[in-house]
């Protein structure tokens, strides 16, 4: 299978060996070993994609069976490995960006006494994501899906000594479990209807099915709920910002290249199902557009450098789902790729800032760092320009591809929301950049001790910064690469990249540039403080993300707590009292019988004689 098994198993081997020998080998070796294995996976992934490209355009699939799983009843279920152009893109991003994050982590986690455990978790996370995207059927995908949730739980709660980290990990696990259950039900519906869970088997039935039936609508809804939870779409988005409790490399891995884009992969993979459920597809687009503008506005007044980036991730994921909902599949995948470049760069650069300031994440304590950290500043600027949609940086091409195709498909309202969000993105990202690197230092003591990160951290950041500059030029290649996947079935008229109207591009770029000047005027010329505006009612609402977490607490958590308390007091206590009563009765009976066991032989002999007498008397009465 052209090294696919090795690509998958190398990170798992790393996780197992690090876990087995982390207490024996020097701590620094765990990071080196984990990084070497992932670089090897990336090299094998490149070779696998090269081999895939050599195949005929309509037959670019490499698949195989590791072993048969269920063979005793009904249709057989095999553990399939499957690589096509779509999974090939995820494969390169997961291993490539993941390898850079691993290398960076060697510097960032250098002083952590538990870094062996950290790299073991990191390798396990990569294995889980690779299993998800290389799965040849939905059942294996679901296993990878669940393992990704477990790995994210371990990484978010890595610093388990912090109660906030433990709570964030549990929150992520619970909210993702909601999606896992929905996918399991949707998978069951597909299996019992079509008796297959393989992509080839499902797609062949989808190609001849009748659209708009209730069955396909409900199945698509259930699978989208799973994608919604994993990719943090509104209203299942609350866990993503809290996930910032994990180490910054974890934030980069979860928010940029891997976990949060699993939902995007699932929807892109199952696009023939979305064709059969057009109403659900439009709902996906609408939820994506709403999530984009909701998260962008929530980022406006954030004080924590990582929380701004977390909300920006939510917003960019909204763009991806907007694209998938309107049928712009290639544009959605394109934005996934460019987002992996610039968002990983932003998080790792933010980690370098936090590292230089001794763990400080508050924007009110930063400023003027461009003099101390020129490489980090330049990389952060490149990624900021990319996410803001400024040409010719990577984000401009992918974002314009999405907005152009939304406009071409006739969804004018969604296009307006997307354009406004683009301007908002530029504002809050340049606010973040200027407050961090420009202006007068707000904490002289931290500023004096700030320094550029070591090369092991800086080099991955610079590489990602370069990709944030040139990544948009991969669009035409990606268009041809994905064409055999998305043009295979009818109803994919906007699957390939399309140019939108020129006036749309002018408006979007104009808003982004205007937002930059507003941010520059506020935070450089006027020297407005980072906390300015948070005391106003819009500031309070945006800072609290409009109270979505509070809503979940009131609507879902508190009622469950009330019901649970009632059962505890009324039901559990009664059952417990009954059990305790039985136990106490047995105890009292035992107390009464205890004197019989005296230890005196003569008393035992007397008991035997009495017993024999009773038996003899009984036998005589029966004669």
Buried (B, 14 or more C-beta within 10 A) or exposed (E): BBBBBBBBBBBBBBBBBBBEEBEEBEBEBBBBBBBBBBBBBBBBBBEBBEBBEEBEEEEBBBBBEBEEBEEEEEEEBBBBBBBBBBBBBBBBBBBBBBBBBBBBBBBBBBEBEBBBBBBBBBBBBBBBBBBBBBBBBBBBBBBBBBBBBBBBBBBBBBBEEEEEBBBBBBBBBBBBBBBBBBBBBBBEBBBEEBEBBBBEBBBEBBBEBEEEEEBBBBBBBBBBBBBBBBBBBBBBBBBBBBBBBBBBBBBBBBBBBBBBBBBBBBBBBBBBBBBBBBEBBBBBBBBBBBBBBBBBBBBBBBBBBBBBBBBBBBBBBBBBBBBBBBBBBBBBBBBBBBBBBBBBBBBBBBBBBBBBBEEBBBBBBBBBBBEBBEBBBBBBBBBBBBBBBBEEBBBBBBBBBBBBBBBBBEBEEBBBBBBBBBBBBBBBBBBBBBBBBBBEBBBEEBBEEBEBBBEBBBBBBBBBBBBBBBBBEBBEEBBBBBBBBBBBBEBBEBBBBBEBEEEBBEBBBEBBBEBBEBBBEBBBEEEBBBBBBBEEEEBBBBBBBBEBBEEBEEEEEEEEEEEEEEEEEEEEEEEEEEEEEEEEEEEEEEEEEEEEEEEEEEEEEEEEEEEEEEEEEEEEEEE
